Amino acid sequence: MDIFDILNMIGGLALFLYGMNNMGNGLSKMAGSRLEGILEKLTSRRLYAVLLGAGVTAVIQSSSATTVMVVGFVNSGIMKLTQAVGIIMGANIGTTITSWMLSLTGIQGDTVWIRLLKPSSFSPVLAAIGIVLVMASKNEDKKKDIGGILLGFAILMFGMETMSSSVSGLADNSSFTQMMTAFSNPILGMVIGALLTAIIQSSSASVGILQALCSTGAVGYNVAIPIIMGQNIGTCVTSIISSVGANKNAKRAAMIHLYFNLIGTAIFMVVFYSINMFVNFAFLKDSANAAGIAVVHSLFNICATIVLYPFADKLVRLAEVTISGKASEELNVEKKGKAVMLDERFLESPAFAVEICKQKIFEMAEKTKRSIILATETIGEFDANKVSEVIRLEDEIDDYEDVLGSYLVKLSGKNLSNGDNQSLTQMLHSISDFERISDHAMNIVESLKEMNEKGYSFSPAAKREMNVLCTAIGDIVGNTTNVFIRGDIQEAKHIEPLEEVIDNLTTKIKAHHIKRMQKGKCSIVMGIILEDLLINLERVSDHCSNIAAELMTINENGYETHELLDDMPEERRTEFKEEYKELKKKYPLKKEDDKIKDKSKKEKKTKKK
């Protein structure tokens, strides 16, 4: 093996790792939140957790990514340790899929069909298809993601072939043979396997390197088996690193991953080599091949799961003894003063992080809806408890905006699919609207507190009119929340007509109040308070309109805001007018309203912030 073979080996290793990284990232993007989101919806059925852990890891091609997500789940309180242990077991099984893919490089045969199965035959075809898809896709879309996966796989296989061919000359190298013989010592082999995997932080990649070395014929099963055992231990480094700075339960999840592999390896090595002392397995002296490595890798992880599955609760208990203390109390301390927490570990799985953010902003939307409903109910009848609840909710919603805003900005720098980018843009735009709605709810109850403290009250006529307006406000906020959570573009089109009706109602109520003041039926002070209430209620409807318009704009390039009614297609304009007329009938004031000119066209207004 000369200097050029060494350079080829280094280049092949670089291509191999790069291809594996690209393929894993592409698969993760394609899987998105639909697959990874299943992890947080587990029940107490541990068998399902094992199967799901294996399935998710097989798809995203990284047990490290799965276990890091589990640590994040536990750290956020989304998942319990008893659920995490099943996912971790399954992840160890799922990661063996990569070694089976790489074993294709060892296929031997001269027939056409056998040769077609070799990566050197079909990888160029996949690379050609992949580059066409990537270059033909201008934006981030599924075609580009698929192209990236195909290119990643082709590069991965090319790197594997390059490594295998560059080390083939080592078969006759006595120094290399002696080194491999030294690794037949089970303890030394395990240490080397663990160190290699800890350095590159991927058991799949380290197993692939071992499979490439097998092409020399100098690596026997007596060497390969201890190295594979060590590789399973070394992969735990990633989850342990990710748990640094996390709460105690998250650290315990990382320890469960370590203990599972340590105990599984110890049991396997003791049982295997004890039997070998009496049976003397002949295959240990045989040269290992890529397929054999895949078999050993899979058998170990499957057997370890079967053996330790009944003792899953004991693993949890062992982790709790190692990391002592009450994690629940620690979690409460961390969350004190914060309504929402988002674990930054999820940023390494961007598609899943987007889904987590969606769930949090949906919570924010529901809290916002509750705050404005409580505020409008207080207009009808003052209730100190409802006022306190609105104030509490406003503080929580402020926290949601702060945490989500910062997190989404960080997430925007990650590699996201086109759909996830749209979702992220919509969320960034909408969180400020929801927060402003809660601010207006706060303003409303502050005005009502002043009324209550000074003994002011609405006239019967004003109270009736405010009840009608508050009903409309409750409807538009409720409808907007439902539209936002469901992402229903068709229903979003019905928000703007109702916003127009609310604008019309506030105009009429102001005009009525001026008439009542002229007749001496209402005071100037109450006029000022009523004006404040009407401004806040109208702006609530404006923010609802913004949310609906942003949903339509981002998803179907609809009109950007409610100011651009003139740009509506004629068909939609007619539908809008008809719906507006029907909604006016649904929220009627007294008949004397007809004497006040109906303001059908408003002056162009800017988006409220």
GUTIVO-42571 format. One record per residue (C-alpha): residue number from 1; x, y, z. Coordinates in Angstrom, 2 decimals. Layout:
<recs>
seq  x  y  z
NUM  X  Y  Z
...
</recs>
This chain:
<recs>
seq  x  y  z
1  0.00  0.00  0.00
2  1.69  3.22  -1.20
3  0.99  6.91  -0.62
4  -1.55  7.02  -3.42
5  -3.55  4.19  -1.86
6  -3.55  6.12  1.42
7  -4.80  9.25  -0.34
8  -7.50  7.21  -2.07
9  -8.53  5.72  1.25
10  -8.78  9.18  2.86
11  -10.75  10.49  -0.09
12  -13.02  7.46  -0.06
13  -13.64  7.87  3.68
14  -14.46  11.56  3.19
15  -16.92  10.76  0.40
16  -18.40  7.93  2.46
17  -19.07  10.17  5.48
18  -20.31  13.05  3.32
19  -22.68  10.78  1.40
20  -24.01  9.26  4.61
21  -24.59  12.71  6.07
22  -26.35  13.96  2.92
23  -28.54  10.89  2.62
24  -29.47  11.04  6.31
25  -30.36  14.74  6.11
26  -32.43  14.17  2.98
27  -34.29  11.25  4.50
28  -34.94  13.26  7.65
29  -36.41  16.14  5.61
30  -38.56  13.79  3.56
31  -39.80  12.00  6.66
32  -40.57  15.34  8.26
33  -42.78  15.72  11.27
34  -45.22  13.05  10.07
35  -42.86  10.23  11.02
36  -40.89  11.81  13.84
37  -44.03  13.27  15.39
38  -45.24  9.78  16.17
39  -42.55  9.51  18.83
40  -44.23  12.01  21.16
41  -47.65  10.35  20.89
42  -46.65  7.03  22.39
43  -48.78  5.21  24.89
44  -47.52  2.96  27.66
45  -47.23  0.08  25.17
46  -43.48  -0.46  25.23
47  -43.54  -2.87  22.29
48  -44.96  -0.11  20.09
49  -42.19  2.18  21.34
50  -39.55  -0.37  20.27
51  -41.11  -0.81  16.83
52  -41.49  2.93  16.32
53  -37.92  3.60  17.45
54  -36.67  1.02  14.96
55  -38.86  2.39  12.17
56  -37.93  6.04  12.67
57  -34.21  5.23  12.90
58  -34.35  3.03  9.79
59  -35.89  5.90  7.83
60  -33.68  8.77  9.04
61  -30.60  6.47  9.10
62  -29.30  7.67  12.44
63  -29.74  6.14  15.87
64  -27.85  9.14  17.26
65  -30.50  11.54  15.89
66  -33.27  9.42  17.38
67  -31.68  9.19  20.83
68  -30.89  12.93  20.85
69  -34.57  13.59  20.08
70  -35.53  11.29  22.95
71  -33.24  13.22  25.31
72  -34.95  16.41  24.13
73  -38.41  14.91  24.67
74  -37.57  13.86  28.21
75  -35.90  17.20  28.95
76  -39.08  19.02  27.86
77  -41.34  16.73  29.86
78  -43.06  15.47  26.69
79  -41.96  11.87  27.20
80  -41.51  9.73  30.30
81  -38.42  7.61  30.92
82  -40.53  4.46  30.73
83  -41.45  5.42  27.15
84  -37.93  6.52  26.26
85  -36.39  3.13  27.07
86  -38.48  1.43  24.36
87  -37.52  4.04  21.75
88  -33.83  3.62  22.60
89  -34.01  -0.16  22.22
90  -35.74  0.20  18.87
91  -33.21  2.78  17.65
92  -30.39  0.27  18.13
93  -32.19  -2.18  15.86
94  -33.10  0.41  13.23
95  -29.51  1.59  12.82
96  -28.47  -1.85  11.50
97  -30.31  -1.18  8.21
98  -27.34  0.87  7.00
99  -24.94  -2.05  7.36
100  -27.24  -4.18  5.20
101  -27.26  -1.52  2.51
102  -23.46  -1.36  2.59
103  -23.20  -5.13  2.40
104  -24.30  -4.87  -1.25
105  -20.71  -3.93  -2.11
106  -19.66  -7.48  -1.29
107  -21.96  -9.16  -3.81
108  -20.02  -11.56  -6.05
109  -21.09  -13.10  -9.36
110  -20.74  -12.82  -13.13
111  -24.39  -13.01  -14.22
112  -26.08  -9.83  -15.43
113  -28.66  -9.77  -12.61
114  -26.05  -10.28  -9.91
115  -23.84  -7.54  -11.36
116  -26.82  -5.15  -11.50
117  -27.23  -5.56  -7.74
118  -23.71  -4.26  -7.12
119  -23.59  -0.56  -6.12
120  -20.91  0.08  -8.73
121  -23.53  -0.78  -11.37
122  -26.64  1.06  -10.16
123  -25.09  3.96  -8.19
124  -24.14  5.91  -11.36
125  -27.74  5.65  -12.54
126  -29.03  6.93  -9.19
127  -26.45  9.74  -9.27
128  -27.57  10.78  -12.74
129  -31.24  10.82  -11.72
130  -30.38  12.67  -8.52
131  -28.39  15.44  -10.20
132  -31.16  15.97  -12.77
133  -33.75  16.33  -9.99
134  -31.54  18.72  -8.01
135  -30.67  20.94  -10.98
136  -34.21  20.96  -12.34
137  -35.66  22.10  -8.99
138  -35.21  25.82  -8.41
139  -36.82  25.85  -4.98
140  -36.68  23.57  -1.97
141  -39.24  20.91  -2.82
142  -39.71  17.16  -2.67
143  -38.01  16.57  -6.02
144  -34.90  18.31  -4.78
145  -34.98  16.35  -1.53
146  -35.31  13.06  -3.42
147  -32.45  14.09  -5.70
148  -30.32  14.86  -2.65
149  -31.06  11.43  -1.16
150  -30.12  9.65  -4.41
151  -26.91  11.67  -4.74
152  -26.06  11.02  -1.09
153  -26.56  7.28  -1.55
154  -24.45  7.26  -4.74
155  -21.63  9.21  -3.05
156  -21.86  6.92  -0.03
157  -21.50  3.81  -2.18
158  -18.75  5.35  -4.30
159  -16.83  6.22  -1.14
160  -17.32  2.67  0.13
161  -16.02  1.20  -3.14
162  -13.05  3.60  -3.10
163  -12.13  2.66  0.46
164  -12.44  -1.05  -0.29
165  -10.25  -0.87  -3.40
166  -7.61  1.32  -1.72
167  -7.15  -1.05  1.23
168  -7.23  -4.24  -0.84
169  -3.43  -4.17  -1.03
170  -3.22  -4.60  2.74
171  -4.10  -8.28  2.36
172  -0.42  -9.12  1.87
173  0.89  -6.57  4.36
174  2.31  -8.41  7.38
175  2.19  -5.33  9.64
176  -1.51  -4.83  8.97
177  -2.18  -8.53  9.52
178  -0.37  -8.44  12.86
179  -2.33  -5.36  13.93
180  -5.62  -7.05  13.07
181  -4.52  -10.13  14.99
182  -3.90  -7.96  18.06
183  -7.49  -6.70  17.83
184  -8.71  -10.27  18.20
185  -8.25  -9.66  21.91
186  -11.91  -9.01  22.87
187  -11.14  -6.16  25.27
188  -8.77  -4.36  22.88
189  -11.17  -4.84  19.97
190  -14.04  -3.35  21.97
191  -11.93  -0.33  22.98
192  -10.88  0.34  19.37
193  -14.48  0.02  18.14
194  -15.76  2.33  20.87
195  -13.07  4.98  20.24
196  -13.61  5.00  16.47
197  -17.37  5.40  16.86
198  -17.03  8.05  19.57
199  -14.76  10.11  17.29
200  -17.03  10.05  14.22
201  -20.22  9.84  16.36
202  -21.94  7.33  14.09
203  -22.09  3.59  14.60
204  -23.41  3.17  11.04
205  -20.34  4.93  9.63
206  -17.87  3.00  11.80
207  -19.51  -0.29  10.83
208  -19.20  0.78  7.19
209  -15.47  1.41  7.66
210  -15.12  -2.05  9.19
211  -16.98  -3.55  6.24
212  -14.56  -1.81  3.87
213  -11.57  -3.24  5.75
214  -13.09  -6.69  5.38
215  -12.30  -6.54  1.66
216  -8.63  -7.11  2.53
217  -9.44  -10.59  3.78
218  -7.25  -9.93  6.83
219  -10.15  -9.18  9.16
220  -11.53  -12.35  10.70
221  -14.72  -12.69  12.71
222  -12.56  -13.02  15.82
223  -11.51  -9.41  15.17
224  -14.78  -8.05  13.78
225  -17.09  -9.21  16.58
226  -15.32  -7.38  19.46
227  -15.02  -4.22  17.32
228  -18.76  -4.32  16.55
229  -19.50  -4.64  20.27
230  -17.35  -1.60  20.97
231  -19.04  0.35  18.20
232  -22.40  -0.09  19.92
233  -20.93  1.38  23.10
234  -19.20  4.27  21.30
235  -22.43  5.47  19.70
236  -23.72  6.41  23.16
237  -21.31  9.37  23.25
238  -23.65  11.50  21.12
239  -26.62  11.17  23.47
240  -24.41  11.72  26.53
241  -23.02  14.94  25.02
242  -26.54  16.11  24.14
243  -27.67  15.60  27.74
244  -25.06  18.05  29.09
245  -26.93  20.98  30.58
246  -30.25  19.14  30.46
247  -32.40  18.20  33.46
248  -31.91  15.00  35.44
249  -34.46  12.97  33.55
250  -32.79  13.84  30.23
251  -29.44  12.73  31.66
252  -31.13  9.50  32.76
253  -32.37  8.90  29.22
254  -28.77  9.16  27.97
255  -27.66  6.78  30.72
256  -30.34  4.27  29.72
257  -28.86  4.29  26.21
258  -25.38  3.67  27.65
259  -26.50  0.99  30.10
260  -28.48  -0.84  27.42
261  -25.39  -1.14  25.22
262  -22.97  -1.81  28.07
263  -25.08  -4.53  29.67
264  -26.04  -6.01  26.31
265  -22.41  -6.12  25.22
266  -21.27  -7.61  28.53
267  -23.91  -10.37  28.40
268  -23.13  -11.15  24.74
269  -19.36  -11.27  25.26
270  -19.55  -13.41  28.40
271  -22.05  -15.87  26.92
272  -20.42  -16.02  23.46
273  -16.84  -16.51  24.62
274  -17.87  -18.90  27.41
275  -19.57  -21.14  24.86
276  -16.57  -20.74  22.53
277  -14.32  -22.20  25.23
278  -16.20  -25.50  24.94
279  -17.50  -25.46  21.36
280  -14.61  -23.59  19.69
281  -16.53  -21.78  16.93
282  -14.72  -22.53  13.67
283  -16.10  -19.50  11.83
284  -14.08  -17.13  14.05
285  -10.98  -17.96  12.02
286  -12.74  -17.20  8.72
287  -12.31  -13.89  6.96
288  -15.27  -11.60  7.62
289  -17.22  -10.07  4.76
290  -19.64  -7.13  4.53
291  -22.74  -9.32  4.74
292  -21.37  -11.18  7.75
293  -20.71  -7.87  9.54
294  -24.33  -6.85  8.88
295  -25.58  -10.18  10.28
296  -23.52  -9.83  13.49
297  -24.54  -6.19  13.92
298  -28.24  -7.01  13.56
299  -28.17  -10.19  15.66
300  -26.49  -8.45  18.56
301  -28.96  -5.56  18.71
302  -32.01  -7.77  18.23
303  -30.82  -10.27  20.86
304  -29.89  -7.48  23.30
305  -33.39  -6.02  22.94
306  -35.06  -9.39  23.45
307  -32.96  -10.14  26.55
308  -33.27  -6.70  28.18
309  -36.85  -5.92  27.14
310  -38.37  -7.59  30.26
311  -35.96  -5.58  32.41
312  -36.70  -2.17  30.88
313  -38.02  -0.83  34.19
314  -34.82  -2.00  35.87
315  -32.80  0.03  33.36
316  -34.87  3.06  34.26
317  -34.30  2.40  37.95
318  -30.55  1.98  37.38
319  -30.44  5.34  35.58
320  -32.39  6.96  38.43
321  -29.91  5.57  40.98
322  -26.98  6.84  38.89
323  -28.53  10.31  38.48
324  -30.16  10.82  41.86
325  -32.72  13.46  42.79
326  -36.28  14.38  41.81
327  -36.41  15.47  38.18
328  -40.01  16.66  38.51
329  -39.03  19.32  41.04
330  -36.10  20.39  38.86
331  -38.38  20.69  35.84
332  -40.77  22.89  37.79
333  -37.90  25.15  38.86
334  -36.75  25.45  35.23
335  -40.24  26.33  34.06
336  -40.92  28.81  36.82
337  -41.80  32.11  35.20
338  -41.94  30.56  31.74
339  -45.12  29.36  30.11
340  -43.32  27.48  27.34
341  -39.94  25.81  26.82
342  -38.44  24.59  23.54
343  -35.45  22.28  23.64
344  -32.68  23.37  21.27
345  -31.76  19.71  20.67
346  -34.76  19.56  18.35
347  -33.02  22.04  16.04
348  -30.87  19.14  14.82
349  -34.09  17.58  13.46
350  -35.57  20.69  11.77
351  -38.72  19.03  10.40
352  -39.60  17.82  13.86
353  -38.72  21.17  15.44
354  -41.23  22.81  13.09
355  -43.92  20.40  14.30
356  -43.09  21.13  17.95
357  -43.35  24.88  17.24
358  -46.73  24.34  15.58
359  -48.05  22.61  18.70
360  -46.80  25.45  20.89
361  -48.28  28.19  18.72
362  -51.58  26.29  18.67
363  -51.49  26.40  22.48
364  -50.75  30.13  22.25
365  -53.73  30.62  19.89
366  -56.10  28.80  22.26
367  -54.91  30.86  25.22
368  -55.37  34.05  23.17
369  -58.92  33.04  22.28
370  -59.69  32.38  25.93
371  -58.27  35.74  27.01
372  -60.39  37.79  24.57
373  -63.54  35.79  25.36
374  -63.05  36.39  29.09
375  -62.46  40.08  28.42
376  -65.65  40.45  26.34
377  -67.65  38.54  28.94
378  -66.44  41.04  31.54
379  -67.88  43.89  29.45
380  -71.34  42.43  30.02
381  -70.80  41.86  33.75
382  -67.66  42.76  35.69
383  -65.93  39.76  37.25
384  -62.66  40.24  39.18
385  -61.70  36.57  38.72
386  -62.00  36.83  34.94
387  -59.94  40.02  34.98
388  -57.18  38.24  36.95
389  -57.27  35.33  34.51
390  -56.89  37.69  31.52
391  -53.86  39.31  33.17
392  -52.32  35.88  33.86
393  -52.95  34.72  30.30
394  -51.40  37.88  28.89
395  -48.17  37.16  30.80
396  -48.13  33.58  29.48
397  -48.78  34.68  25.91
398  -45.92  37.19  26.14
399  -43.66  34.28  27.14
400  -44.90  32.27  24.15
401  -44.05  35.10  21.79
402  -40.56  35.62  23.26
403  -39.61  31.93  23.27
404  -41.23  31.04  19.94
405  -39.85  34.12  18.19
406  -36.26  33.41  19.23
407  -36.58  29.69  18.49
408  -38.12  30.22  15.04
409  -35.33  32.63  14.07
410  -32.76  29.94  14.96
411  -34.80  27.34  13.09
412  -34.97  29.53  9.97
413  -31.24  28.99  9.50
414  -31.66  25.22  9.23
415  -32.14  23.12  6.12
416  -35.93  22.98  5.77
417  -38.26  21.64  3.12
418  -40.41  24.08  1.14
419  -43.50  23.14  3.15
420  -41.72  23.60  6.47
421  -40.36  26.96  5.30
422  -43.92  28.07  4.56
423  -45.07  26.92  7.99
424  -42.18  28.73  9.68
425  -42.92  31.98  7.80
426  -46.59  31.78  8.74
427  -45.76  31.18  12.40
428  -43.30  34.08  12.52
429  -45.97  36.40  11.12
430  -48.81  35.11  13.30
431  -47.27  35.01  16.77
432  -47.15  38.81  16.92
433  -50.83  39.02  15.90
434  -51.87  36.59  18.63
435  -49.77  38.45  21.18
436  -51.32  41.78  20.17
437  -54.82  40.30  20.54
438  -53.97  39.36  24.13
439  -52.64  42.91  24.67
440  -55.99  44.30  23.52
441  -57.77  41.91  25.91
442  -55.57  43.34  28.66
443  -56.42  46.90  27.61
444  -60.13  46.04  27.70
445  -60.05  44.68  31.26
446  -57.98  47.68  32.42
447  -60.72  50.00  31.12
448  -63.37  47.84  32.79
449  -61.46  47.92  36.09
450  -61.49  51.73  35.92
451  -65.25  51.68  35.24
452  -65.84  49.36  38.18
453  -63.65  51.34  40.60
454  -65.37  54.64  39.72
455  -68.86  53.17  39.67
456  -69.53  53.91  36.00
457  -71.86  51.79  33.88
458  -73.19  51.61  30.33
459  -76.63  52.85  29.45
460  -79.07  50.02  28.55
461  -78.81  50.92  24.85
462  -75.01  50.93  24.91
463  -74.97  47.62  26.79
464  -77.20  45.98  24.14
465  -75.01  47.25  21.32
466  -71.79  46.14  23.03
467  -73.27  42.67  23.53
468  -73.86  42.39  19.78
469  -70.31  43.56  19.04
470  -68.79  41.22  21.64
471  -70.67  38.28  20.10
472  -69.15  39.13  16.71
473  -65.69  39.50  18.26
474  -66.00  36.12  19.98
475  -67.02  34.55  16.67
476  -64.18  36.04  14.64
477  -61.54  35.10  17.22
478  -62.95  31.57  17.53
479  -63.14  31.13  13.76
480  -59.63  32.53  13.25
481  -58.18  30.19  15.87
482  -59.84  27.17  14.24
483  -58.75  28.26  10.76
484  -55.16  28.74  11.94
485  -54.92  25.39  13.74
486  -56.46  23.45  10.85
487  -54.70  25.47  8.16
488  -58.06  25.73  6.39
489  -57.55  28.16  3.50
490  -61.16  28.00  2.32
491  -62.53  28.90  5.75
492  -59.91  31.64  6.06
493  -61.68  33.49  3.23
494  -64.72  33.96  5.51
495  -62.79  35.97  8.13
496  -62.52  39.20  6.14
497  -66.29  39.71  5.58
498  -66.86  39.37  9.32
499  -64.05  41.85  9.99
500  -65.81  44.32  7.69
501  -69.07  43.81  9.61
502  -67.26  44.48  12.91
503  -65.79  47.70  11.50
504  -69.29  48.72  10.48
505  -70.67  47.88  13.95
506  -68.04  49.99  15.71
507  -68.79  52.92  13.39
508  -72.51  52.72  14.18
509  -71.98  52.32  17.92
510  -69.77  55.43  17.98
511  -72.43  57.38  16.07
512  -75.17  56.18  18.44
513  -73.11  57.17  21.45
514  -72.60  60.68  20.10
515  -76.40  61.00  19.73
516  -76.93  59.79  23.30
517  -74.40  62.31  24.63
518  -76.14  65.08  22.70
519  -79.40  64.08  24.38
520  -77.71  63.91  27.81
521  -78.21  60.14  28.16
522  -74.45  59.32  28.42
523  -71.52  61.13  30.05
524  -68.37  62.34  28.33
525  -66.23  60.15  30.64
526  -68.15  57.04  29.58
527  -67.73  58.20  26.00
528  -63.94  58.13  26.39
529  -64.02  54.64  27.96
530  -66.38  53.37  25.26
531  -64.08  54.80  22.58
532  -61.12  52.89  24.10
533  -63.12  49.65  24.19
534  -64.27  50.03  20.59
535  -60.72  50.75  19.37
536  -59.37  47.64  21.10
537  -62.21  45.42  19.87
538  -61.84  46.68  16.30
539  -58.11  46.05  16.37
540  -58.70  42.51  17.61
541  -60.70  41.88  14.44
542  -57.93  43.50  12.37
543  -55.36  41.06  13.77
544  -57.71  38.16  13.05
545  -57.92  39.39  9.47
546  -54.12  39.58  9.31
547  -53.77  35.97  10.47
548  -56.26  34.70  7.90
549  -54.74  36.79  5.10
550  -51.23  35.56  5.92
551  -52.45  31.96  5.80
552  -53.91  32.53  2.32
553  -50.91  34.52  1.07
554  -48.31  31.96  2.11
555  -50.25  28.91  0.98
556  -51.91  30.05  -2.22
557  -50.53  33.49  -3.03
558  -53.85  35.08  -2.11
559  -54.32  38.78  -1.46
560  -51.88  39.86  1.18
561  -54.07  41.84  3.58
562  -57.63  42.98  3.92
563  -56.75  46.37  2.40
564  -56.47  44.87  -1.07
565  -60.14  44.10  -1.63
566  -59.97  45.88  -4.97
567  -57.58  43.20  -6.26
568  -60.05  40.36  -5.61
569  -61.24  38.36  -8.61
570  -64.75  39.41  -9.66
571  -66.25  36.07  -8.63
572  -64.77  36.28  -5.16
573  -65.83  39.96  -4.87
574  -69.46  38.97  -5.50
575  -69.23  36.17  -2.91
576  -67.69  38.61  -0.45
577  -70.54  41.13  -0.85
578  -73.22  38.45  -0.44
579  -71.54  37.06  2.67
580  -71.14  40.56  4.08
581  -74.89  41.23  3.68
582  -75.79  37.96  5.41
583  -73.43  38.65  8.31
584  -74.91  42.12  8.81
585  -78.27  40.46  9.38
586  -76.68  38.08  11.92
587  -75.39  40.95  14.08
588  -78.16  43.60  13.96
589  -78.35  46.72  16.07
590  -81.63  48.69  16.53
591  -83.66  49.76  13.47
592  -82.55  53.37  13.91
593  -79.17  52.20  12.57
594  -80.61  52.53  9.08
595  -80.55  56.30  9.50
596  -76.78  56.16  9.83
597  -74.93  55.85  6.60
598  -73.49  52.36  6.18
599  -69.82  52.73  5.61
600  -69.22  50.06  2.96
601  -65.81  51.24  1.84
602  -63.19  52.04  4.44
603  -60.15  54.17  4.00
604  -57.04  52.22  3.32
605  -55.46  51.25  6.60
606  -52.12  49.83  7.55
607  -51.63  46.53  9.31
608  -51.92  46.95  13.09
609  -48.90  45.96  15.10
</recs>
